[in-house]
Amino acid sequence: MKIKLLTLIFFLSTSLMAQERFITKSGIISFEASVPSFEEIKGKNTNVSCVLNTRSGEIAVLALVRGFKFKIALMEEHFNENYIESTVFPKTTFKGKIENFFYSRITRTEQNYTLNGQLELHGKTKDISVIAKIKRTDEGIEITSNFIVSTDDFDIEIPSVVSKNISKNVKVSLEFLLK
């Protein structure tokens, strides 16, 4: 009887602990630095890791810079070698907290939350605050967001030869389905 009780307690405690953290390794971050009348400049990374602590609202995101893919291979090469310098700065991270986050209040209807934290990109760290839409799904928790990042904030130099073809204000979008 004691063994059955201990086994039950073990399984209940591990299942409760499992719900404290939701994780994905297949999150998506896309960005666009296009300007009107010039070639589209878009990158997409579909192997982004994200962890959400449902008790504290803390969230952490990790994206390998070489994971961003482009329609044109030459664009990808320039992105990695000339702009982001992925051999020197191989990853980008976000560590922060979701304001007023209570897991019990997450419903199937999207709700706006503010994410405050530090974005590290190209060797520079900047405090940011963005709005994210969060909802519960059959598979877990879905988090989406769209925001702007300035290349100047992260010392990403755009050569003067192409400066009119690339926006300094980069549109970033993210999609995470945490399980």
N, C-alpha and C positions, 0 to 999 in steps of 0.2 A: 504494500500500500504506500509506504514512504517513497519507494522508487517511482511509482506512478505519479505521485504528488510532486516530487522533485522534477521529474521529466516535464510535467505540465507547466510548472512554474518557469522552467528554463525556456520552453518554447514561447510562452506568453511574454516573458521579459525580452527575448530576442526579437519578437515581432513588434513589440512596442518600441524598442530601440531603433529598429529598422525604419520606422515612420518618423523618427526624429530628423533624418537626413534624406533628402531627395537628390538624386544624381542623374546626370546624363554625360555621355561622352560623344554624343552625336548632335550637339547643339549647332545652330547655324548663325554665323555672323556674316553679313554682306556689307559692302560699302560702295559708294559711288562718288567719284570726284570729277564727273563730267561737267562740261560747260556747253551752253547752246552752240549749235552749228559746228561742233567738232566731234571727233570720234568718242564713242562711249567708253568711259573708264570705270569698269566695275570688277570687283573681286568678291569671291565667295568662299568661305571655309565651312565645311560640313562636319568637321571633327572637333568641335569645341567642347571642352569639359566645363561643367558647371555643378556646383554643390550648394544646396540650400539647407541651412539648419532651421527647421520649423519652430524650434523653441525660442531661438534668439532673433530670427530674421536675418542672420548673417548670410551673406552670399559671396561666393568666390567663382571667378571665371578664368579659364586659361585657354589661350589660342596660340598654336604654333604658327608663326608668321609664314613659313613656307607652305602652310596648308591652304593659303588663299590661291584660288585658281581663277584664271582669266580666259576670255574667249580667244585672245591672241597671245601666243607663247612669248613673243617679244615683250609685250606689256608686262607679263609676269616676271620676266627676267629683269627688266628695268625696275619694277617695284621692289624686288628682292635685293638687287645689287646697288641701285642708285638712290632710292628713296628711303626704304625702311632698313636697309643694310642688315638683312636677316642673318648673316653669318656672325655679326657682332651682337645683334639684338634678336635672338631667335624666338622670343615669345612676347606676348602681350597679356597683361593680367588686369583684372578688376577685383578689388576686395572691398566689400562694404556691407551695408545694412539696409534692409527695407524698413522704412519708417512705419510705425504703427501696424506692424505685421502680427497677425494672430492667425495661426493655421486654422483654427476652428471657424473663423469668419470667411474663409475662402469658399466661394460658391461656384456654380457652373456659369455664372454671369461675370463677364470681365469687370474688374474693378481697377481703378487707377491707384498706384502706389508710387511713392518717391523712393528711388534708390540713391543713397548717398555713399560715396566711397572714393577710392583712389584708383585711377586708371594709369597703368604703366605701359608706355609705348615708346619705342625708339630710345630707351634708356632714360626717359623723363617720366616723372610721376606728377599727376595733376588731380586735385580734388574736383570731382564732378557730382552733379545732381541731375538725375534724369527721371522722367515719368515712365513707368512700365505698367502694362496691363497684365493682370494675373487672374487666372481662373483655374478651377478644378476640372479635370476631365476623367473619363473612365480609366485612362492610363496613368494619371498622376497630376502634376501641376504644370500648367502652361504659362510661360512668361514671354512677353513680346515687348519690344521697345523700338523707337526710332528717335535718333538724336543727331546733333551736329558736333563734329570734332574739328578743331582748327589745326592745320599742319604747323602753324607758327607756335602753338602751345607745346609741341613736342619736338621742336627744332628739326622738322623735316624740310629739307631744302628742295625747292623746285627750281631747276635751272632756268635762267631767263629765256633761253631759246624756246622752251615749251610752256612758260608761265601763263600764257594766254589760253592754253589748251587744257589746263588742269586747274580745277577749283581748289582754293586753299581751305574752303569749308566743305568738309567731307561728310556726306550723309551716311550714317551708320544705322543698320537695323539688326536686331537679334531675335532669334526664335529658339526657345528652349522648352523641351518637354521632359520634365524631371520625373523620374520614377523611383 
